[in-house]
Amino acid sequence: MFSIRKIAAISAATFALAACAPTAGPTAEPEPTPVYVTAPLTGMQYLEGSAEASTLSRPSVACKIDNSEAARPQLGLNRTDLVFVEMVEGGLTRLVALWHSTQPTAVGPVRSIRPMDPDILSPFGGIVCYSGGQAVFVNMMRNTNVFNASETTEQDKGTFSRSKDRYAPHNVIVDVDKLAAAHPEIAAPGVQFGFANSLANSTAALTGTSVSDIKVYFPLALSQWAPNAEATRFMRTQDGESHTDAADGSQISAANVVIMTVTIDRSYLGGLYSKVPKTNLIGTGQAQVCSAGKCVSATWAKTGQTSPITLTDTAGNPVLLAPGNTWVELMAASPEGRLAITAKPTPTATPN
């Protein structure tokens, strides 16, 4: 029989073992999987709930931007998601610039509407701002799904102003942020181009030819692009001079440059406006798509006014852009337009 002393010793030992045994702590909660949202016009991804992601529910705002020598440097072009370069009267160029991911409080100078703008902008919906225009072209723009904001319709709303350091008509400035905030009922734009998940996985980066210079000739204008040292962006030159943004003096740059060869129509509306060239955007044609310091041949197509532009390779596969902003050069077919791309020389091996 166990004595009381032995029973007490066993009990003490059992208690000591129990006290030394590890105890289960609270179960750790698993880290939540980050959720990202994609900007429809740039392919950039932002963490859901972040300040950058919160702006993506707003409508896009497109503005007609003057590109004459007297208008440069323009304001806010380095914060665009997408810019179209179009040919206008006399062979000069004008810009159709879209802001969505970021929406500055001052962009410009804003100028008048042109007959191809409805076809360019209808796929985005949103808002278009312009200073005015011939009634026939303004009516063409109003007969779309895009909300029209002109210097006349926006009087006393604080969205349009006249800059004191520029001369008319190159002094109309628009507050894009205020204009978008005033129309929460307008939906955000849908996806337009296809984007890769990284610069390295863009179609041009994977299959394109390295280039050192791109020149897009218009009758009286020259758009020029050259890759930066890291081949991550293309730097823009206009008419032989560095094209800069008046907001901070930085040279304008783009993650992607798309050159679309287009035909020009001067017979529309019975030829009454034959001096005003209308870029034909509903149809198909050849293109060059440039990302990561390289360019690849492609075919562009647009089936209707509200349809986006599609880009495909020679096998019919979608051409994917690099995440980031894009400039689209709407180059008139020869003889009015001409494209010169200089391939980057291949380094030769140094003999031992």
Secondary structure as GFF3:
##gff-version 3
##sequence-region A 1 352
A	DSSP	alpha_helix	4	20	.	.	.	ID=ss1
A	DSSP	beta_strand	36	38	.	.	.	ID=ss2
A	DSSP	beta_strand	45	47	.	.	.	ID=ss3
A	DSSP	alpha_helix	51	54	.	.	.	ID=ss4
A	DSSP	three_ten_helix	55	57	.	.	.	ID=ss5
A	DSSP	beta_strand	61	65	.	.	.	ID=ss6
A	DSSP	three_ten_helix	69	71	.	.	.	ID=ss7
A	DSSP	three_ten_helix	77	79	.	.	.	ID=ss8
A	DSSP	beta_strand	82	87	.	.	.	ID=ss9
A	DSSP	three_ten_helix	89	91	.	.	.	ID=ss10
A	DSSP	beta_strand	93	99	.	.	.	ID=ss11
A	DSSP	alpha_helix	117	121	.	.	.	ID=ss12
A	DSSP	three_ten_helix	122	124	.	.	.	ID=ss13
A	DSSP	beta_strand	127	130	.	.	.	ID=ss14
A	DSSP	alpha_helix	135	142	.	.	.	ID=ss15
A	DSSP	beta_strand	147	150	.	.	.	ID=ss16
A	DSSP	beta_strand	160	162	.	.	.	ID=ss17
A	DSSP	beta_strand	172	174	.	.	.	ID=ss18
A	DSSP	alpha_helix	176	181	.	.	.	ID=ss19
A	DSSP	alpha_helix	203	207	.	.	.	ID=ss20
A	DSSP	beta_strand	209	218	.	.	.	ID=ss21
A	DSSP	beta_strand	221	227	.	.	.	ID=ss22
A	DSSP	beta_strand	234	238	.	.	.	ID=ss23
A	DSSP	beta_strand	241	242	.	.	.	ID=ss24
A	DSSP	beta_strand	253	254	.	.	.	ID=ss25
A	DSSP	beta_strand	256	262	.	.	.	ID=ss26
A	DSSP	beta_strand	264	265	.	.	.	ID=ss27
A	DSSP	three_ten_helix	268	271	.	.	.	ID=ss28
A	DSSP	beta_strand	278	279	.	.	.	ID=ss29
A	DSSP	beta_strand	283	291	.	.	.	ID=ss30
A	DSSP	beta_strand	294	302	.	.	.	ID=ss31
A	DSSP	beta_strand	310	312	.	.	.	ID=ss32
A	DSSP	beta_strand	326	332	.	.	.	ID=ss33
A	DSSP	beta_strand	338	343	.	.	.	ID=ss34
###
